[in-house]
Amino acid sequence: MLYTAPTFRTAAIGCRMQPTLLAPSAYHTNSPTPVRAHDNQSSKTSRRVPIVKRHISFKKPSIVSPTIRNASSISTPPPSSAAATSTQSPSEHLNWNTFFKLRKTRRWYQLGSSIGSGVNGFIIGAEVLTRTDMDKLVSQFPLDPFITLGLITFTCGGLGWLAGPILGTAAFNWRNKKFRKQMDEKEKAFYSRIKRYRVDPSASSMANPVPDYYGEKISSVAGYRQWLKDQRAFNRKRQTYV
C-alpha cells in the first residue's frame, strides 16, 4: 500500500492527542512558591527565651554637698515664718464695716448686761433690806420709812445698771480676742475723725440742733458719710441764720 501524505485534519488530531500538550507548563504563574526546607525546620525548632525583669531602685545620696545645703537654706524661708504666713487669713483683717458691726454688737452686749445687772441689783437690794434691821439707817432720813427703803432698793438697781456696761464690755472683749487690738486702733482713728469734723455745739438752736455730736448712731461707712453731710448741712444753716 502506497504512503499517502497526511491531511490537515489528521495532523490536527495527532497534535491534540499528544501527551506533552496536556502536561502543565513549568513556568505557570499561578503556582505557589515552594517552601524551603531549612525555613520550615527553623520555624519548628525556634524557642522563646524568657526575659527576666529586674527591679532597679535608685537610692538618694546620703551626703549633700555644703554648697547645695546653703543654697537650699537661703532660698526657702524658715518653717516658723512660713507657718505664720499660712495661718494668717484675710478674714482676721478688720475693715471698717466689720468694725462698725462689732461696735454695734458691743453696744448690745452692754445694754443686755445693764438690764441683767440692774434687775439683779434691785432683787439683791430688796432681799438685803428685808432680812436685816435697817431702823438705824432709815431713822437718819426725814422721810417715810417705806419711801426710804424704796429709794435704797432703786439705788441698788441703779448701781447694777451702771456696772452693766463694764461687764458687757469684758464679755465682748473675751468673745472677740483676735480683734481687740485692731478695734482699739480703729477706735482711736474713728474718734479723731469725729473730733476733727464735728460742728461747734455752741451755735446750735431749736431750729438747728447738733446732729449726733459723739457719732454714736454711726453703724457703717455709709452712715459715716451721711454724718459728714449732716455736719456740713448744720454749718450751712448756721451761716444762713447768722
Biotite code that builds the C-alpha atoms (Angstrom):
import biotite.structure as struc

atoms = struc.array([
    struc.Atom([0.000, 0.000, 0.000], chain_id="A", res_id=1, res_name="MET", atom_name="CA", element="C"),
    struc.Atom([1.451, 3.244, -1.093], chain_id="A", res_id=2, res_name="LEU", atom_name="CA", element="C"),
    struc.Atom([2.205, 6.034, 1.539], chain_id="A", res_id=3, res_name="TYR", atom_name="CA", element="C"),
    struc.Atom([-0.155, 8.918, 1.339], chain_id="A", res_id=4, res_name="THR", atom_name="CA", element="C"),
    struc.Atom([0.592, 12.378, 2.711], chain_id="A", res_id=5, res_name="ALA", atom_name="CA", element="C"),
    struc.Atom([-1.290, 13.300, 5.876], chain_id="A", res_id=6, res_name="PRO", atom_name="CA", element="C"),
    struc.Atom([-4.011, 15.779, 5.535], chain_id="A", res_id=7, res_name="THR", atom_name="CA", element="C"),
    struc.Atom([-4.574, 18.842, 7.745], chain_id="A", res_id=8, res_name="PHE", atom_name="CA", element="C"),
    struc.Atom([-7.290, 17.097, 9.713], chain_id="A", res_id=9, res_name="ARG", atom_name="CA", element="C"),
    struc.Atom([-5.146, 14.150, 10.608], chain_id="A", res_id=10, res_name="THR", atom_name="CA", element="C"),
    struc.Atom([-2.274, 16.418, 11.685], chain_id="A", res_id=11, res_name="ALA", atom_name="CA", element="C"),
    struc.Atom([-4.532, 18.387, 13.992], chain_id="A", res_id=12, res_name="ALA", atom_name="CA", element="C"),
    struc.Atom([-5.874, 15.239, 15.616], chain_id="A", res_id=13, res_name="ILE", atom_name="CA", element="C"),
    struc.Atom([-2.325, 13.971, 16.172], chain_id="A", res_id=14, res_name="GLY", atom_name="CA", element="C"),
    struc.Atom([-1.242, 17.159, 17.869], chain_id="A", res_id=15, res_name="CYS", atom_name="CA", element="C"),
    struc.Atom([-4.333, 17.099, 20.017], chain_id="A", res_id=16, res_name="ARG", atom_name="CA", element="C"),
    struc.Atom([-3.705, 13.575, 21.261], chain_id="A", res_id=17, res_name="MET", atom_name="CA", element="C"),
    struc.Atom([-0.033, 14.155, 22.222], chain_id="A", res_id=18, res_name="GLN", atom_name="CA", element="C"),
    struc.Atom([0.517, 13.731, 25.993], chain_id="A", res_id=19, res_name="PRO", atom_name="CA", element="C"),
    struc.Atom([3.069, 16.546, 26.183], chain_id="A", res_id=20, res_name="THR", atom_name="CA", element="C"),
    struc.Atom([0.482, 19.106, 25.273], chain_id="A", res_id=21, res_name="LEU", atom_name="CA", element="C"),
    struc.Atom([-1.772, 18.026, 28.131], chain_id="A", res_id=22, res_name="LEU", atom_name="CA", element="C"),
    struc.Atom([1.018, 18.273, 30.777], chain_id="A", res_id=23, res_name="ALA", atom_name="CA", element="C"),
    struc.Atom([1.131, 21.565, 32.830], chain_id="A", res_id=24, res_name="PRO", atom_name="CA", element="C"),
    struc.Atom([3.800, 24.079, 31.957], chain_id="A", res_id=25, res_name="SER", atom_name="CA", element="C"),
    struc.Atom([6.734, 24.530, 34.342], chain_id="A", res_id=26, res_name="ALA", atom_name="CA", element="C"),
    struc.Atom([6.518, 28.282, 34.015], chain_id="A", res_id=27, res_name="TYR", atom_name="CA", element="C"),
    struc.Atom([2.864, 28.671, 35.135], chain_id="A", res_id=28, res_name="HIS", atom_name="CA", element="C"),
    struc.Atom([2.435, 31.961, 37.004], chain_id="A", res_id=29, res_name="THR", atom_name="CA", element="C"),
    struc.Atom([-0.340, 30.813, 39.405], chain_id="A", res_id=30, res_name="ASN", atom_name="CA", element="C"),
    struc.Atom([1.688, 28.063, 41.032], chain_id="A", res_id=31, res_name="SER", atom_name="CA", element="C"),
    struc.Atom([2.644, 28.790, 44.665], chain_id="A", res_id=32, res_name="PRO", atom_name="CA", element="C"),
    struc.Atom([6.276, 29.240, 45.634], chain_id="A", res_id=33, res_name="THR", atom_name="CA", element="C"),
    struc.Atom([7.748, 26.200, 47.280], chain_id="A", res_id=34, res_name="PRO", atom_name="CA", element="C"),
    struc.Atom([8.640, 26.394, 50.949], chain_id="A", res_id=35, res_name="VAL", atom_name="CA", element="C"),
    struc.Atom([12.285, 25.925, 51.694], chain_id="A", res_id=36, res_name="ARG", atom_name="CA", element="C"),
    struc.Atom([13.185, 23.063, 53.910], chain_id="A", res_id=37, res_name="ALA", atom_name="CA", element="C"),
    struc.Atom([15.564, 24.933, 56.194], chain_id="A", res_id=38, res_name="HIS", atom_name="CA", element="C"),
    struc.Atom([12.972, 27.691, 56.866], chain_id="A", res_id=39, res_name="ASP", atom_name="CA", element="C"),
    struc.Atom([10.413, 25.127, 57.911], chain_id="A", res_id=40, res_name="ASN", atom_name="CA", element="C"),
    struc.Atom([12.884, 23.436, 60.172], chain_id="A", res_id=41, res_name="GLN", atom_name="CA", element="C"),
    struc.Atom([13.968, 26.730, 61.735], chain_id="A", res_id=42, res_name="SER", atom_name="CA", element="C"),
    struc.Atom([10.317, 27.694, 62.430], chain_id="A", res_id=43, res_name="SER", atom_name="CA", element="C"),
    struc.Atom([9.702, 24.382, 64.138], chain_id="A", res_id=44, res_name="LYS", atom_name="CA", element="C"),
    struc.Atom([12.881, 24.473, 66.200], chain_id="A", res_id=45, res_name="THR", atom_name="CA", element="C"),
    struc.Atom([12.531, 28.185, 67.290], chain_id="A", res_id=46, res_name="SER", atom_name="CA", element="C"),
    struc.Atom([12.135, 28.630, 71.072], chain_id="A", res_id=47, res_name="ARG", atom_name="CA", element="C"),
    struc.Atom([11.130, 31.673, 73.097], chain_id="A", res_id=48, res_name="ARG", atom_name="CA", element="C"),
    struc.Atom([13.680, 32.844, 75.641], chain_id="A", res_id=49, res_name="VAL", atom_name="CA", element="C"),
    struc.Atom([12.038, 34.440, 78.762], chain_id="A", res_id=50, res_name="PRO", atom_name="CA", element="C"),
    struc.Atom([13.334, 37.890, 79.657], chain_id="A", res_id=51, res_name="ILE", atom_name="CA", element="C"),
    struc.Atom([13.932, 38.367, 83.348], chain_id="A", res_id=52, res_name="VAL", atom_name="CA", element="C"),
    struc.Atom([12.678, 41.749, 84.639], chain_id="A", res_id=53, res_name="LYS", atom_name="CA", element="C"),
    struc.Atom([14.942, 43.394, 87.105], chain_id="A", res_id=54, res_name="ARG", atom_name="CA", element="C"),
    struc.Atom([13.624, 45.953, 89.596], chain_id="A", res_id=55, res_name="HIS", atom_name="CA", element="C"),
    struc.Atom([16.151, 48.733, 89.828], chain_id="A", res_id=56, res_name="ILE", atom_name="CA", element="C"),
    struc.Atom([15.783, 51.262, 92.665], chain_id="A", res_id=57, res_name="SER", atom_name="CA", element="C"),
    struc.Atom([17.767, 54.451, 92.799], chain_id="A", res_id=58, res_name="PHE", atom_name="CA", element="C"),
    struc.Atom([18.821, 55.453, 96.296], chain_id="A", res_id=59, res_name="LYS", atom_name="CA", element="C"),
    struc.Atom([19.207, 59.079, 97.211], chain_id="A", res_id=60, res_name="LYS", atom_name="CA", element="C"),
    struc.Atom([22.685, 60.078, 98.193], chain_id="A", res_id=61, res_name="PRO", atom_name="CA", element="C"),
    struc.Atom([23.049, 60.453, 101.926], chain_id="A", res_id=62, res_name="SER", atom_name="CA", element="C"),
    struc.Atom([25.785, 63.051, 101.685], chain_id="A", res_id=63, res_name="ILE", atom_name="CA", element="C"),
    struc.Atom([24.788, 66.501, 100.448], chain_id="A", res_id=64, res_name="VAL", atom_name="CA", element="C"),
    struc.Atom([27.395, 68.959, 99.428], chain_id="A", res_id=65, res_name="SER", atom_name="CA", element="C"),
    struc.Atom([27.626, 72.101, 101.595], chain_id="A", res_id=66, res_name="PRO", atom_name="CA", element="C"),
    struc.Atom([27.030, 74.376, 98.596], chain_id="A", res_id=67, res_name="THR", atom_name="CA", element="C"),
    struc.Atom([23.678, 72.750, 97.835], chain_id="A", res_id=68, res_name="ILE", atom_name="CA", element="C"),
    struc.Atom([22.690, 72.852, 101.521], chain_id="A", res_id=69, res_name="ARG", atom_name="CA", element="C"),
    struc.Atom([23.493, 76.546, 101.839], chain_id="A", res_id=70, res_name="ASN", atom_name="CA", element="C"),
    struc.Atom([21.592, 77.395, 98.659], chain_id="A", res_id=71, res_name="ALA", atom_name="CA", element="C"),
    struc.Atom([18.517, 75.484, 99.792], chain_id="A", res_id=72, res_name="SER", atom_name="CA", element="C"),
    struc.Atom([18.577, 77.133, 103.218], chain_id="A", res_id=73, res_name="SER", atom_name="CA", element="C"),
    struc.Atom([18.758, 80.582, 101.657], chain_id="A", res_id=74, res_name="ILE", atom_name="CA", element="C"),
    struc.Atom([16.033, 80.040, 99.050], chain_id="A", res_id=75, res_name="SER", atom_name="CA", element="C"),
    struc.Atom([13.398, 78.529, 101.362], chain_id="A", res_id=76, res_name="THR", atom_name="CA", element="C"),
    struc.Atom([12.056, 80.564, 104.312], chain_id="A", res_id=77, res_name="PRO", atom_name="CA", element="C"),
    struc.Atom([12.259, 79.193, 107.853], chain_id="A", res_id=78, res_name="PRO", atom_name="CA", element="C"),
    struc.Atom([9.370, 76.940, 108.902], chain_id="A", res_id=79, res_name="PRO", atom_name="CA", element="C"),
    struc.Atom([8.180, 79.273, 111.656], chain_id="A", res_id=80, res_name="SER", atom_name="CA", element="C"),
    struc.Atom([7.662, 82.238, 109.302], chain_id="A", res_id=81, res_name="SER", atom_name="CA", element="C"),
    struc.Atom([6.018, 80.017, 106.685], chain_id="A", res_id=82, res_name="ALA", atom_name="CA", element="C"),
    struc.Atom([3.592, 78.674, 109.272], chain_id="A", res_id=83, res_name="ALA", atom_name="CA", element="C"),
    struc.Atom([2.822, 82.201, 110.471], chain_id="A", res_id=84, res_name="ALA", atom_name="CA", element="C"),
    struc.Atom([2.039, 83.412, 106.958], chain_id="A", res_id=85, res_name="THR", atom_name="CA", element="C"),
    struc.Atom([-0.120, 80.367, 106.228], chain_id="A", res_id=86, res_name="SER", atom_name="CA", element="C"),
    struc.Atom([-2.147, 80.744, 109.413], chain_id="A", res_id=87, res_name="THR", atom_name="CA", element="C"),
    struc.Atom([-2.854, 84.420, 108.728], chain_id="A", res_id=88, res_name="GLN", atom_name="CA", element="C"),
    struc.Atom([-6.057, 84.625, 106.724], chain_id="A", res_id=89, res_name="SER", atom_name="CA", element="C"),
    struc.Atom([-7.751, 87.674, 105.184], chain_id="A", res_id=90, res_name="PRO", atom_name="CA", element="C"),
    struc.Atom([-10.775, 87.137, 107.458], chain_id="A", res_id=91, res_name="SER", atom_name="CA", element="C"),
    struc.Atom([-8.681, 88.205, 110.502], chain_id="A", res_id=92, res_name="GLU", atom_name="CA", element="C"),
    struc.Atom([-8.099, 91.658, 108.990], chain_id="A", res_id=93, res_name="HIS", atom_name="CA", element="C"),
    struc.Atom([-10.591, 94.113, 110.476], chain_id="A", res_id=94, res_name="LEU", atom_name="CA", element="C"),
    struc.Atom([-12.067, 96.515, 107.936], chain_id="A", res_id=95, res_name="ASN", atom_name="CA", element="C"),
    struc.Atom([-14.293, 99.494, 108.717], chain_id="A", res_id=96, res_name="TRP", atom_name="CA", element="C"),
    struc.Atom([-17.597, 97.786, 108.012], chain_id="A", res_id=97, res_name="ASN", atom_name="CA", element="C"),
    struc.Atom([-16.694, 94.896, 110.311], chain_id="A", res_id=98, res_name="THR", atom_name="CA", element="C"),
    struc.Atom([-15.539, 97.411, 112.919], chain_id="A", res_id=99, res_name="PHE", atom_name="CA", element="C"),
    struc.Atom([-18.903, 99.168, 112.908], chain_id="A", res_id=100, res_name="PHE", atom_name="CA", element="C"),
    struc.Atom([-20.735, 95.833, 113.132], chain_id="A", res_id=101, res_name="LYS", atom_name="CA", element="C"),
    struc.Atom([-18.631, 94.781, 116.112], chain_id="A", res_id=102, res_name="LEU", atom_name="CA", element="C"),
    struc.Atom([-19.168, 98.186, 117.673], chain_id="A", res_id=103, res_name="ARG", atom_name="CA", element="C"),
    struc.Atom([-22.916, 97.731, 117.357], chain_id="A", res_id=104, res_name="LYS", atom_name="CA", element="C"),
    struc.Atom([-22.653, 94.218, 118.813], chain_id="A", res_id=105, res_name="THR", atom_name="CA", element="C"),
    struc.Atom([-20.688, 95.570, 121.753], chain_id="A", res_id=106, res_name="ARG", atom_name="CA", element="C"),
    struc.Atom([-23.434, 98.104, 122.404], chain_id="A", res_id=107, res_name="ARG", atom_name="CA", element="C"),
    struc.Atom([-25.960, 95.261, 122.555], chain_id="A", res_id=108, res_name="TRP", atom_name="CA", element="C"),
    struc.Atom([-23.691, 93.405, 124.968], chain_id="A", res_id=109, res_name="TYR", atom_name="CA", element="C"),
    struc.Atom([-23.557, 96.457, 127.193], chain_id="A", res_id=110, res_name="GLN", atom_name="CA", element="C"),
    struc.Atom([-27.317, 97.009, 127.060], chain_id="A", res_id=111, res_name="LEU", atom_name="CA", element="C"),
    struc.Atom([-28.123, 93.385, 127.879], chain_id="A", res_id=112, res_name="GLY", atom_name="CA", element="C"),
    struc.Atom([-25.610, 93.331, 130.694], chain_id="A", res_id=113, res_name="SER", atom_name="CA", element="C"),
    struc.Atom([-27.015, 96.574, 132.103], chain_id="A", res_id=114, res_name="SER", atom_name="CA", element="C"),
    struc.Atom([-30.554, 95.183, 132.131], chain_id="A", res_id=115, res_name="ILE", atom_name="CA", element="C"),
    struc.Atom([-29.462, 91.953, 133.789], chain_id="A", res_id=116, res_name="GLY", atom_name="CA", element="C"),
    struc.Atom([-27.250, 93.564, 136.400], chain_id="A", res_id=117, res_name="SER", atom_name="CA", element="C"),
    struc.Atom([-29.872, 96.240, 137.140], chain_id="A", res_id=118, res_name="GLY", atom_name="CA", element="C"),
    struc.Atom([-32.588, 93.670, 137.796], chain_id="A", res_id=119, res_name="VAL", atom_name="CA", element="C"),
    struc.Atom([-30.225, 91.542, 139.881], chain_id="A", res_id=120, res_name="ASN", atom_name="CA", element="C"),
    struc.Atom([-29.135, 94.586, 141.879], chain_id="A", res_id=121, res_name="GLY", atom_name="CA", element="C"),
    struc.Atom([-32.760, 95.519, 142.572], chain_id="A", res_id=122, res_name="PHE", atom_name="CA", element="C"),
    struc.Atom([-33.590, 91.984, 143.751], chain_id="A", res_id=123, res_name="ILE", atom_name="CA", element="C"),
    struc.Atom([-30.461, 91.660, 145.874], chain_id="A", res_id=124, res_name="ILE", atom_name="CA", element="C"),
    struc.Atom([-31.075, 95.090, 147.489], chain_id="A", res_id=125, res_name="GLY", atom_name="CA", element="C"),
    struc.Atom([-34.685, 94.180, 148.333], chain_id="A", res_id=126, res_name="ALA", atom_name="CA", element="C"),
    struc.Atom([-33.627, 90.874, 149.908], chain_id="A", res_id=127, res_name="GLU", atom_name="CA", element="C"),
    struc.Atom([-30.921, 92.551, 151.972], chain_id="A", res_id=128, res_name="VAL", atom_name="CA", element="C"),
    struc.Atom([-33.339, 95.213, 153.237], chain_id="A", res_id=129, res_name="LEU", atom_name="CA", element="C"),
    struc.Atom([-36.000, 92.662, 154.210], chain_id="A", res_id=130, res_name="THR", atom_name="CA", element="C"),
    struc.Atom([-33.597, 90.352, 156.067], chain_id="A", res_id=131, res_name="ARG", atom_name="CA", element="C"),
    struc.Atom([-31.620, 92.940, 158.046], chain_id="A", res_id=132, res_name="THR", atom_name="CA", element="C"),
    struc.Atom([-32.562, 95.564, 160.606], chain_id="A", res_id=133, res_name="ASP", atom_name="CA", element="C"),
    struc.Atom([-32.448, 98.951, 158.851], chain_id="A", res_id=134, res_name="MET", atom_name="CA", element="C"),
    struc.Atom([-34.105, 101.058, 161.590], chain_id="A", res_id=135, res_name="ASP", atom_name="CA", element="C"),
    struc.Atom([-30.953, 102.988, 162.436], chain_id="A", res_id=136, res_name="LYS", atom_name="CA", element="C"),
    struc.Atom([-30.300, 103.807, 158.772], chain_id="A", res_id=137, res_name="LEU", atom_name="CA", element="C"),
    struc.Atom([-33.948, 104.697, 157.988], chain_id="A", res_id=138, res_name="VAL", atom_name="CA", element="C"),
    struc.Atom([-34.241, 106.960, 161.067], chain_id="A", res_id=139, res_name="SER", atom_name="CA", element="C"),
    struc.Atom([-31.483, 109.191, 159.704], chain_id="A", res_id=140, res_name="GLN", atom_name="CA", element="C"),
    struc.Atom([-33.637, 110.297, 156.738], chain_id="A", res_id=141, res_name="PHE", atom_name="CA", element="C"),
    struc.Atom([-36.557, 112.670, 157.386], chain_id="A", res_id=142, res_name="PRO", atom_name="CA", element="C"),
    struc.Atom([-38.866, 110.643, 155.112], chain_id="A", res_id=143, res_name="LEU", atom_name="CA", element="C"),
    struc.Atom([-41.371, 107.876, 155.426], chain_id="A", res_id=144, res_name="ASP", atom_name="CA", element="C"),
    struc.Atom([-39.618, 104.549, 156.115], chain_id="A", res_id=145, res_name="PRO", atom_name="CA", element="C"),
    struc.Atom([-41.260, 102.872, 153.097], chain_id="A", res_id=146, res_name="PHE", atom_name="CA", element="C"),
    struc.Atom([-40.102, 105.654, 150.809], chain_id="A", res_id=147, res_name="ILE", atom_name="CA", element="C"),
    struc.Atom([-36.594, 105.428, 152.238], chain_id="A", res_id=148, res_name="THR", atom_name="CA", element="C"),
    struc.Atom([-36.476, 101.644, 151.759], chain_id="A", res_id=149, res_name="LEU", atom_name="CA", element="C"),
    struc.Atom([-37.762, 102.038, 148.211], chain_id="A", res_id=150, res_name="GLY", atom_name="CA", element="C"),
    struc.Atom([-35.093, 104.614, 147.399], chain_id="A", res_id=151, res_name="LEU", atom_name="CA", element="C"),
    struc.Atom([-32.375, 102.345, 148.775], chain_id="A", res_id=152, res_name="ILE", atom_name="CA", element="C"),
    struc.Atom([-33.689, 99.443, 146.692], chain_id="A", res_id=153, res_name="THR", atom_name="CA", element="C"),
    struc.Atom([-33.770, 101.510, 143.493], chain_id="A", res_id=154, res_name="PHE", atom_name="CA", element="C"),
    struc.Atom([-30.269, 102.766, 144.299], chain_id="A", res_id=155, res_name="THR", atom_name="CA", element="C"),
    struc.Atom([-29.017, 99.167, 144.350], chain_id="A", res_id=156, res_name="CYS", atom_name="CA", element="C"),
    struc.Atom([-30.698, 98.593, 140.993], chain_id="A", res_id=157, res_name="GLY", atom_name="CA", element="C"),
    struc.Atom([-29.116, 101.769, 139.590], chain_id="A", res_id=158, res_name="GLY", atom_name="CA", element="C"),
    struc.Atom([-25.670, 100.660, 140.721], chain_id="A", res_id=159, res_name="LEU", atom_name="CA", element="C"),
    struc.Atom([-26.228, 97.346, 138.955], chain_id="A", res_id=160, res_name="GLY", atom_name="CA", element="C"),
    struc.Atom([-27.301, 99.232, 135.804], chain_id="A", res_id=161, res_name="TRP", atom_name="CA", element="C"),
    struc.Atom([-24.126, 101.340, 135.890], chain_id="A", res_id=162, res_name="LEU", atom_name="CA", element="C"),
    struc.Atom([-21.965, 98.238, 136.353], chain_id="A", res_id=163, res_name="ALA", atom_name="CA", element="C"),
    struc.Atom([-23.604, 96.590, 133.328], chain_id="A", res_id=164, res_name="GLY", atom_name="CA", element="C"),
    struc.Atom([-21.519, 98.244, 130.561], chain_id="A", res_id=165, res_name="PRO", atom_name="CA", element="C"),
    struc.Atom([-18.310, 97.214, 132.318], chain_id="A", res_id=166, res_name="ILE", atom_name="CA", element="C"),
    struc.Atom([-19.404, 93.590, 132.475], chain_id="A", res_id=167, res_name="LEU", atom_name="CA", element="C"),
    struc.Atom([-20.738, 93.680, 128.904], chain_id="A", res_id=168, res_name="GLY", atom_name="CA", element="C"),
    struc.Atom([-17.509, 95.144, 127.542], chain_id="A", res_id=169, res_name="THR", atom_name="CA", element="C"),
    struc.Atom([-15.480, 92.497, 129.369], chain_id="A", res_id=170, res_name="ALA", atom_name="CA", element="C"),
    struc.Atom([-17.653, 89.722, 127.913], chain_id="A", res_id=171, res_name="ALA", atom_name="CA", element="C"),
    struc.Atom([-17.394, 91.225, 124.420], chain_id="A", res_id=172, res_name="PHE", atom_name="CA", element="C"),
    struc.Atom([-13.596, 91.521, 124.623], chain_id="A", res_id=173, res_name="ASN", atom_name="CA", element="C"),
    struc.Atom([-13.316, 87.928, 125.794], chain_id="A", res_id=174, res_name="TRP", atom_name="CA", element="C"),
    struc.Atom([-15.529, 86.761, 122.923], chain_id="A", res_id=175, res_name="ARG", atom_name="CA", element="C"),
    struc.Atom([-13.566, 88.727, 120.280], chain_id="A", res_id=176, res_name="ASN", atom_name="CA", element="C"),
    struc.Atom([-9.968, 88.405, 121.455], chain_id="A", res_id=177, res_name="LYS", atom_name="CA", element="C"),
    struc.Atom([-8.424, 88.376, 117.983], chain_id="A", res_id=178, res_name="LYS", atom_name="CA", element="C"),
    struc.Atom([-9.966, 91.764, 117.056], chain_id="A", res_id=179, res_name="PHE", atom_name="CA", element="C"),
    struc.Atom([-9.334, 93.555, 120.340], chain_id="A", res_id=180, res_name="ARG", atom_name="CA", element="C"),
    struc.Atom([-6.051, 95.243, 119.342], chain_id="A", res_id=181, res_name="LYS", atom_name="CA", element="C"),
    struc.Atom([-7.346, 96.252, 115.920], chain_id="A", res_id=182, res_name="GLN", atom_name="CA", element="C"),
    struc.Atom([-10.553, 97.593, 117.456], chain_id="A", res_id=183, res_name="MET", atom_name="CA", element="C"),
    struc.Atom([-8.573, 99.785, 119.852], chain_id="A", res_id=184, res_name="ASP", atom_name="CA", element="C"),
    struc.Atom([-6.588, 101.232, 116.959], chain_id="A", res_id=185, res_name="GLU", atom_name="CA", element="C"),
    struc.Atom([-9.681, 101.883, 114.874], chain_id="A", res_id=186, res_name="LYS", atom_name="CA", element="C"),
    struc.Atom([-11.485, 103.386, 117.874], chain_id="A", res_id=187, res_name="GLU", atom_name="CA", element="C"),
    struc.Atom([-8.713, 105.975, 118.186], chain_id="A", res_id=188, res_name="LYS", atom_name="CA", element="C"),
    struc.Atom([-8.772, 106.720, 114.445], chain_id="A", res_id=189, res_name="ALA", atom_name="CA", element="C"),
    struc.Atom([-12.578, 106.950, 114.430], chain_id="A", res_id=190, res_name="PHE", atom_name="CA", element="C"),
    struc.Atom([-12.825, 109.361, 117.362], chain_id="A", res_id=191, res_name="TYR", atom_name="CA", element="C"),
    struc.Atom([-10.028, 111.515, 115.961], chain_id="A", res_id=192, res_name="SER", atom_name="CA", element="C"),
    struc.Atom([-12.100, 111.904, 112.783], chain_id="A", res_id=193, res_name="ARG", atom_name="CA", element="C"),
    struc.Atom([-15.216, 112.668, 114.833], chain_id="A", res_id=194, res_name="ILE", atom_name="CA", element="C"),
    struc.Atom([-13.369, 115.395, 116.729], chain_id="A", res_id=195, res_name="LYS", atom_name="CA", element="C"),
    struc.Atom([-11.991, 116.875, 113.525], chain_id="A", res_id=196, res_name="ARG", atom_name="CA", element="C"),
    struc.Atom([-15.226, 117.094, 111.528], chain_id="A", res_id=197, res_name="TYR", atom_name="CA", element="C"),
    struc.Atom([-17.959, 117.592, 114.115], chain_id="A", res_id=198, res_name="ARG", atom_name="CA", element="C"),
    struc.Atom([-19.575, 121.005, 114.461], chain_id="A", res_id=199, res_name="VAL", atom_name="CA", element="C"),
    struc.Atom([-19.393, 123.555, 117.237], chain_id="A", res_id=200, res_name="ASP", atom_name="CA", element="C"),
    struc.Atom([-22.321, 122.871, 119.606], chain_id="A", res_id=201, res_name="PRO", atom_name="CA", element="C"),
    struc.Atom([-22.371, 126.457, 120.881], chain_id="A", res_id=202, res_name="SER", atom_name="CA", element="C"),
    struc.Atom([-24.049, 127.565, 117.634], chain_id="A", res_id=203, res_name="ALA", atom_name="CA", element="C"),
    struc.Atom([-26.947, 125.112, 117.989], chain_id="A", res_id=204, res_name="SER", atom_name="CA", element="C"),
    struc.Atom([-30.571, 126.170, 118.401], chain_id="A", res_id=205, res_name="SER", atom_name="CA", element="C"),
    struc.Atom([-34.044, 124.675, 118.410], chain_id="A", res_id=206, res_name="MET", atom_name="CA", element="C"),
    struc.Atom([-34.291, 125.082, 114.646], chain_id="A", res_id=207, res_name="ALA", atom_name="CA", element="C"),
    struc.Atom([-30.775, 123.765, 114.061], chain_id="A", res_id=208, res_name="ASN", atom_name="CA", element="C"),
    struc.Atom([-29.843, 121.052, 116.630], chain_id="A", res_id=209, res_name="PRO", atom_name="CA", element="C"),
    struc.Atom([-26.459, 119.335, 116.714], chain_id="A", res_id=210, res_name="VAL", atom_name="CA", element="C"),
    struc.Atom([-26.551, 116.151, 114.543], chain_id="A", res_id=211, res_name="PRO", atom_name="CA", element="C"),
    struc.Atom([-25.097, 113.264, 116.621], chain_id="A", res_id=212, res_name="ASP", atom_name="CA", element="C"),
    struc.Atom([-22.240, 115.078, 118.356], chain_id="A", res_id=213, res_name="TYR", atom_name="CA", element="C"),
    struc.Atom([-20.431, 111.897, 119.501], chain_id="A", res_id=214, res_name="TYR", atom_name="CA", element="C"),
    struc.Atom([-21.158, 109.794, 116.405], chain_id="A", res_id=215, res_name="GLY", atom_name="CA", element="C"),
    struc.Atom([-22.935, 107.082, 118.372], chain_id="A", res_id=216, res_name="GLU", atom_name="CA", element="C"),
    struc.Atom([-25.512, 106.426, 115.641], chain_id="A", res_id=217, res_name="LYS", atom_name="CA", element="C"),
    struc.Atom([-22.897, 105.613, 113.006], chain_id="A", res_id=218, res_name="ILE", atom_name="CA", element="C"),
    struc.Atom([-23.109, 101.898, 112.187], chain_id="A", res_id=219, res_name="SER", atom_name="CA", element="C"),
    struc.Atom([-21.467, 101.665, 108.735], chain_id="A", res_id=220, res_name="SER", atom_name="CA", element="C"),
    struc.Atom([-19.267, 103.509, 106.259], chain_id="A", res_id=221, res_name="VAL", atom_name="CA", element="C"),
    struc.Atom([-22.382, 104.839, 104.520], chain_id="A", res_id=222, res_name="ALA", atom_name="CA", element="C"),
    struc.Atom([-23.641, 106.082, 107.893], chain_id="A", res_id=223, res_name="GLY", atom_name="CA", element="C"),
    struc.Atom([-20.343, 107.908, 108.465], chain_id="A", res_id=224, res_name="TYR", atom_name="CA", element="C"),
    struc.Atom([-20.654, 109.641, 105.081], chain_id="A", res_id=225, res_name="ARG", atom_name="CA", element="C"),
    struc.Atom([-24.197, 110.654, 105.928], chain_id="A", res_id=226, res_name="GLN", atom_name="CA", element="C"),
    struc.Atom([-22.941, 112.003, 109.259], chain_id="A", res_id=227, res_name="TRP", atom_name="CA", element="C"),
    struc.Atom([-20.425, 114.187, 107.380], chain_id="A", res_id=228, res_name="LEU", atom_name="CA", element="C"),
    struc.Atom([-23.237, 115.522, 105.166], chain_id="A", res_id=229, res_name="LYS", atom_name="CA", element="C"),
    struc.Atom([-25.284, 116.352, 108.267], chain_id="A", res_id=230, res_name="ASP", atom_name="CA", element="C"),
    struc.Atom([-22.362, 118.294, 109.743], chain_id="A", res_id=231, res_name="GLN", atom_name="CA", element="C"),
    struc.Atom([-21.992, 120.342, 106.543], chain_id="A", res_id=232, res_name="ARG", atom_name="CA", element="C"),
    struc.Atom([-25.718, 120.989, 106.471], chain_id="A", res_id=233, res_name="ALA", atom_name="CA", element="C"),
    struc.Atom([-25.548, 122.241, 110.067], chain_id="A", res_id=234, res_name="PHE", atom_name="CA", element="C"),
    struc.Atom([-22.763, 124.667, 109.164], chain_id="A", res_id=235, res_name="ASN", atom_name="CA", element="C"),
    struc.Atom([-24.689, 125.983, 106.155], chain_id="A", res_id=236, res_name="ARG", atom_name="CA", element="C"),
    struc.Atom([-27.802, 126.557, 108.269], chain_id="A", res_id=237, res_name="LYS", atom_name="CA", element="C"),
    struc.Atom([-25.772, 128.320, 110.937], chain_id="A", res_id=238, res_name="ARG", atom_name="CA", element="C"),
    struc.Atom([-24.289, 130.728, 108.377], chain_id="A", res_id=239, res_name="GLN", atom_name="CA", element="C"),
    struc.Atom([-27.739, 131.335, 106.895], chain_id="A", res_id=240, res_name="THR", atom_name="CA", element="C"),
    struc.Atom([-29.382, 132.143, 110.249], chain_id="A", res_id=241, res_name="TYR", atom_name="CA", element="C"),
    struc.Atom([-26.451, 134.296, 111.349], chain_id="A", res_id=242, res_name="VAL", atom_name="CA", element="C"),
])
